[in-house]
Each structure stands twice: as structure tokens, then as C-alpha cells.
């Protein structure tokens, strides 16, 4: 593909340069990582959180890059294209370079629930007979493939290469998680979206976003910039930030469809909680549907309704979409039941690593917990420090026994992280070793108790310093249960 076609028309500042022989350059690859530059590739220098891509231009050229994109002029032996937004250029160029995408793409944003919604809509599409995939925190799941991932929203080159692969493999429908980082860093630009969803907003990523307002604005970029005008937007109606999301989507000219107790598209009229399921009554366009959702937790009802709303908005009949909810399998590490003791105590693993998510999980298990709620959790290092005491307060307020342990300390001193949690967690136990903390919690389980091991969910490693050590909450809970 030549540089002119790769660049498109979104950057008028390039028009004159692309009319020259530079525009005819044959580009064989595109990258923002100089280590991956090859003969014939285009190198896009983006400013990262730790380093400026401009520093690596000469390295990319030495490896064969024949053109460079930058936000400013650079002295180089190859043509340099100066654009106002290199990150957006990278994403749009990657979309053009790889070309193919599944025919129906949706993205869901929000603080919590993105993974579950993406998983649920994939399952609904599959129930309806479509070849469907999901992309997000737990990796990629599609017919014939299940690959673990580390980023909620992959980098744009990897993303568009993946979308082209999925389309070539016959996938027609795909659901993506849209993180605030991914939206702010233009990683989803170039994805051809048919619909989008919003779950909720709570405190998260305050180490990246200056304020909660900036955080919300990054989320809303999905609606005001990326989604084609007039597209369906499915919004959970009952969150404190729902009205803001509704207003933003409506202002952007979209077809807003709300779901939940205040919803007007899928109106939740009744919920009955049971230990392993919930029975709900939903009204849609004059019809009443009674559905048994085989998952615990009020928040899972919200996630299921957002997913159903997106499925209906992309062509699945309401009756089929709501029937599919009765077959749902929870996303890995999302209030996932790992096992139970002989006296009937339940042990769950959940990814809750934010105050609102932890509160939702603990509140959700209370209705079917006749005994005590025992919670094991910690907080990650090199992340928002302000949430640590908040999570300590939430855990002690909503649990009967709290054990504070290590999460992913990264480069921070684990003891410091735990002390910042413990400062707002009176009466909590402190057990640094996560495996020991889980084992002790399981040993405490009595009749009617519920154990929540929170924070890491599906993760298969623990980051200590710069090393990722093998660790699975699932395995540790199972081992402890077997040892009883």
C-alpha cells in the first residue's frame, strides 16, 4: 500500500507532501515500536507516558523504516510527515493497512462490567447463530481460539491485525472493551462500530486522569468522536453517571436506548435473588419477559441487560436475546464460584480492584449469605493511591472479616500499600503472603459463609518489582478447599 492511500484524508496538513513522490512510497508495514521496524515500514513516533517515540526514530530508520510520522519536524534521512495527532494517525493508518474487520463491531465502556458485557454479548450472538468474538481484559475469545491478554484495549496495530485475522477466520460479530486509556490514546480510532454501550462510572485510573471529569470525558469520546452519528447507544440507566452519559450520547446525535430499573428500552421491573441465579422480569416494546439468569449479583443483571440491549440493537430478536441470558456463563474472574465447603460455604474470585466494584460485589452476595462475608483483597502498586483507604473502608463496612494482603505491588514497597489500606480498615487482619491469606480465609469458613477473594480475578501472575511470578487466585482457593 502506498503512503498516500495509507494516510487517507483526515490530515489535510499532509496534502501537499502526499502529492509528491513521497506519497507513492510503498509501505510494507506500520509500527510505533522501533524494535519492530522492518525494511519498507512506516514508523509513527508517539509520545508515551515514559518515553517519546521521537527518541527512537534513528533506530527505526536503521532497521529499514522508509518514512516517519511525528508531531514535530525531525532531522532524518527519510521523509517525515508532521501531523497534529500521531496517535490517531497510527490507528487510522493501521485500519487501512489491515483492511478487514468483522461486519458488526460494538464497543462498551464504563468503569466496571466491560468484560462481562463483552462476554455476554458474544454468547448472545453465538446463541443466535453468529460467529462471534470478544476482545478485552481477559484476552481474545472466538470460535477455535482463546488467548489470554494483558491490555483491556490492545495497541492499534495489534488490534487491527487481530480484527483482520478474525474476519478472515469467518468471525462476523465482535465485541470490544473500550478503556479510558484506550479511548484517550486513540487505540479504537479506525474501528467501524455499529453500536456502543455504557455501564457505569466510579473511581479508577486517578493516576492517569487528573480528575473524575477528565475520566468521564475520555469515556464519552466513544460517543462524541468514534461512533457514527445516529447509531444505537445502550446505557445502563441506574448509575449516578447515567444521565451524563445519556446527555452526551444524545448530544452526539445517537439513538439512546436505556436499560435497567429506570430504562425505557429494556425496563427491569422485578428481581428475585437466589444463591446461584436471579429471576428477572423485563419489559420491552409492550411485551413482558421472565428470565432466569444463572449468575449471582445485582450488577450481573445490569451487565446482562446492557449486553441484551446491544444484541437487539445489532439485529438479534428480543425473544432470542433474552432467552440467551438463561444460558450465560460468567466471565473469568467475575464473581466466579470456585467451590464450596462441605458445610455449604461458598468461595468466589472476583476482579474487583476499585471501590465501586468491591462494594457491588459485597452488596450482591449479602442477600444469599446467611453467615459471614469474609473478604481477602489488596491494592496494586504504581496505581491510584487514593483508592486504598476507600477500599479498606468499603471492605470493613460490608464484610464481617477482612484480610488485607498483597495484590500486584509492582515497584512499591508492599508493606506501605497494606498500611494505607489498614489505616481505614479497623479490625482487619494483615497477611502479606497472598496464598497464606487465602488459605487462612478458607480455614475460617463456616456454615452459610461466603468468601470473596478480590482484586486479581482472571490474572495468572503476581507482579513484584519488575517480575511477574506465577500466581492464580483460582488455584489457591481450590488448593485451600481441597486441604480442608
LINPEJO-V728495 format. One record per residue. RES is the residue in one small letter. BURIAL is b if it has 24 or more other ideal C-beta (glycine too) atoms within 12 Angstrom, else e. D_FIRST is the distance of its C-alpha to the first C-alpha in Angstrom with 2 decimals. Layout:
# LINPEJO-V728495
res: [RES	RES]
burial: [BURIAL	BURIAL]
d_first: [D_FIRST	D_FIRST]
This chain:
# LINPEJO-V728495
res: [x	x	x	x	x	x	x	x	x	x	x	x	x	x	x	x	x	x	x	x	x	x	x	x	x	x	x	x	x	x	x	x	x	x	x	x	x	x	x	x	x	x	x	x	x	x	x	x	x	x	x	x	x	x	x	x	x	x	x	x	x	x	x	x	x	x	x	x	x	x	x	x	x	x	x	x	x	x	x	x	x	x	x	x	x	x	x	x	x	x	x	x	x	x	x	x	x	x	x	x	x	x	x	x	x	x	x	x	x	x	x	x	x	x	x	x	x	x	x	x	x	x	x	x	x	x	x	x	x	x	x	x	x	x	x	x	x	x	x	x	x	x	x	x	x	x	x	x	x	x	x	x	x	x	x	x	x	x	x	x	x	x	x	x	x	x	x	x	x	x	x	x	x	x	x	x	x	x	x	x	x	x	x	x	x	x	x	x	x	x	x	x	x	x	x	x	x	x	x	x	x	x	x	x	x	x	x	x	x	x	x	x	x	x	x	x	x	x	x	x	x	x	x	x	x	x	x	x	x	x	x	x	x	x	x	x	x	x	x	x	x	x	x	x	x	x	x	x	x	x	x	x	x	x	x	x	x	x	x	x	x	x	x	x	x	x	x	x	x	x	x	x	x	x	x	x	x	x	x	x	x	x	x	x	x	x	x	x	x	x	x	x	x	x	x	x	x	x	x	x	x	x	x	x	x	x	x	x	x	x	x	x	x	x	x	x	x	x	x	x	x	x	x	x	x	x	x	x	x	x	x	x	x	x	x	x	x	x	x	x	x	x	x	x	x	x	x	x	x	x	x	x	x	x	x	x	x	x	x	x	x	x	x	x	x	x	x	x	x	x	x	x	x	x	x	x	x	x	x	x	x	x	x	x	x	x	x	x	x	x	x	x	x	x	x	x	x	x	x	x	x	x	x	x	x	x	x	x	x	x	x	x	x	x	x	x	x	x	x	x	x	x	x	x	x	x	x	x	x	x	x	x	x	x	x	x	x	x	x	x	x	x	x	x	x	x	x	x	x	x	x	x	x	x	x	x	x	x	x	x	x	x	x	x	x	x	x	x	x	x	x	x	x	x	x	x	x	x	x	x	x	x	x	x]
burial: [b	e	b	b	e	b	b	b	e	b	b	e	e	b	e	e	b	b	e	e	e	b	b	e	b	e	b	e	b	b	b	b	b	b	e	e	b	e	e	b	b	b	b	b	b	b	e	e	e	e	e	e	b	b	e	b	b	e	e	b	b	e	e	e	b	b	b	b	b	b	b	e	e	b	e	b	e	b	b	b	b	b	b	e	b	b	b	b	b	b	b	b	b	b	b	b	b	b	e	b	b	b	b	b	b	b	b	b	b	b	b	b	b	b	b	b	b	b	b	b	b	b	b	b	b	b	b	b	e	b	b	b	b	b	b	b	b	b	b	b	b	b	e	e	e	e	e	e	b	e	b	b	b	b	b	b	b	b	b	b	b	b	b	b	b	b	b	e	e	e	b	b	b	b	b	b	b	b	b	b	b	b	b	b	b	b	b	b	b	b	b	b	b	b	b	b	b	b	b	b	b	b	b	b	b	b	e	e	b	e	e	b	e	e	b	b	b	b	b	b	b	b	b	b	b	b	b	e	e	e	b	b	b	b	b	b	b	b	b	e	b	b	e	b	b	b	e	b	b	e	e	b	e	b	b	b	b	b	b	b	b	e	b	e	b	b	b	b	e	e	b	e	b	e	b	e	b	b	e	b	b	b	b	b	e	e	e	e	b	e	b	b	b	b	b	b	b	b	b	b	b	b	b	b	b	b	b	b	b	b	b	b	b	b	b	b	e	b	e	e	b	b	b	b	b	b	e	b	b	b	b	b	b	b	b	b	b	b	b	b	b	e	e	e	b	b	b	b	b	b	b	b	b	b	b	b	b	b	b	b	b	b	b	b	b	b	e	b	b	e	b	b	b	b	b	b	b	b	b	b	b	e	b	b	e	e	b	b	b	b	b	b	b	b	b	b	b	b	b	b	b	b	b	b	b	b	b	b	b	b	e	b	e	b	e	e	b	b	e	b	b	b	e	b	b	e	e	b	b	b	b	b	e	b	b	e	b	b	b	b	b	b	b	b	b	b	e	e	b	b	b	b	b	b	b	b	b	b	b	b	e	b	b	b	e	e	e	e	e	e	b	b	b	b	b	b	b	b	e	b	b	e	e	e]
d_first: [0.00	3.80	6.64	8.36	6.73	6.60	10.16	11.59	15.21	17.22	17.73	19.41	20.37	16.94	17.18	18.89	16.75	13.44	15.29	15.82	13.98	12.70	10.38	8.84	8.25	5.61	5.49	6.97	8.95	10.72	14.53	17.69	19.78	20.10	21.60	18.40	16.30	15.10	14.02	10.58	10.65	11.03	14.66	16.08	19.83	21.78	25.56	27.09	30.68	31.59	29.27	26.98	23.48	24.01	26.49	23.90	21.49	23.10	23.01	19.26	18.88	21.43	19.43	16.39	14.50	13.18	13.26	15.49	16.10	19.84	22.65	24.41	24.17	23.93	25.07	22.34	21.24	17.59	16.41	17.59	16.53	19.74	19.65	22.63	21.47	19.06	19.78	18.75	15.53	14.81	15.65	13.82	10.51	11.34	12.24	9.01	7.11	10.05	10.82	14.31	17.58	21.20	22.49	25.19	24.63	27.52	28.19	31.66	32.93	36.38	38.30	39.62	38.89	35.08	34.98	37.77	36.32	32.93	34.93	37.28	34.77	32.96	36.42	37.28	34.13	34.87	38.50	37.33	35.42	31.81	29.51	29.22	28.02	28.82	27.05	29.21	31.95	33.05	29.57	27.88	30.09	28.86	30.26	30.54	29.38	31.07	29.65	31.34	29.42	30.49	28.75	29.53	26.03	23.39	20.98	17.85	15.41	18.07	18.81	15.52	15.11	18.71	18.35	15.75	18.26	21.13	19.74	19.07	22.64	24.05	24.72	25.09	26.75	26.13	28.16	27.18	29.47	28.65	30.43	31.42	29.52	26.34	26.77	27.79	24.92	22.32	21.35	21.53	19.59	16.89	19.15	20.26	23.99	26.70	29.63	30.80	34.03	36.34	39.05	41.04	41.12	43.21	43.37	40.42	38.09	40.52	39.44	36.05	36.97	39.79	41.57	41.63	40.60	37.39	36.82	37.33	35.07	32.20	32.88	33.07	29.57	28.62	30.62	30.39	26.66	24.60	26.46	26.11	29.40	32.01	30.84	33.56	34.51	37.06	39.26	42.14	45.07	47.55	46.01	47.31	43.82	43.22	44.46	42.08	39.12	40.44	40.84	37.33	35.77	38.05	37.36	33.63	34.52	34.16	36.40	38.42	40.10	42.50	43.90	46.94	50.57	49.78	46.95	46.92	44.29	45.48	48.88	50.40	54.14	55.54	54.77	57.04	56.27	57.10	56.61	53.59	52.51	52.78	53.82	52.37	53.06	50.19	50.47	47.62	48.08	51.79	51.66	52.91	51.26	52.92	50.56	51.32	48.59	49.08	48.24	50.45	49.92	49.84	46.37	45.11	46.44	44.39	41.22	41.97	42.53	39.25	37.45	39.49	38.80	35.02	35.36	37.51	35.15	32.32	34.43	36.91	40.51	42.80	45.20	42.60	41.00	44.42	45.64	42.68	43.95	46.93	44.75	42.81	42.43	42.18	39.15	39.75	42.00	42.70	46.49	46.22	49.64	49.96	53.57	57.12	60.46	63.45	64.98	62.00	60.27	56.51	53.87	50.44	47.32	45.30	42.31	44.19	43.56	44.14	47.47	46.79	45.34	48.35	50.73	49.16	49.49	53.07	54.11	52.67	54.66	57.93	58.99	59.18	60.43	64.21	64.49	62.60	58.96	58.02	54.83	53.07	50.32	49.04	46.39	43.32	43.37	41.07	40.73	42.67	46.23	47.80	47.39	49.52	52.96	51.79	50.86	54.15	56.05	54.22	54.85	58.54	59.17	57.77	58.65	62.01	60.94	58.04	56.83	54.54	52.46	49.32	45.84	42.97	44.71	41.77	42.95	45.93	49.49	50.05	53.65	52.62	50.33	53.09	55.71	53.71	53.61	57.25	58.40	57.88	58.71	62.52	63.84	60.56	60.59	58.38	57.14	54.42	53.33	51.22	52.32	55.94	55.54	54.22	56.96	59.63	58.37	58.50	62.01	63.14	62.12	65.07	65.76	63.54	61.37	57.60	55.46	52.17	50.10	47.57	44.60	42.43	42.11	39.51	38.84	39.60	40.22	42.20	40.75	43.51	42.68	39.27	39.94	39.25	42.30	42.43	44.14	44.27	46.57	46.60	47.93	50.44	51.85	52.18	53.86	56.26	57.13	57.81	60.08	62.36]
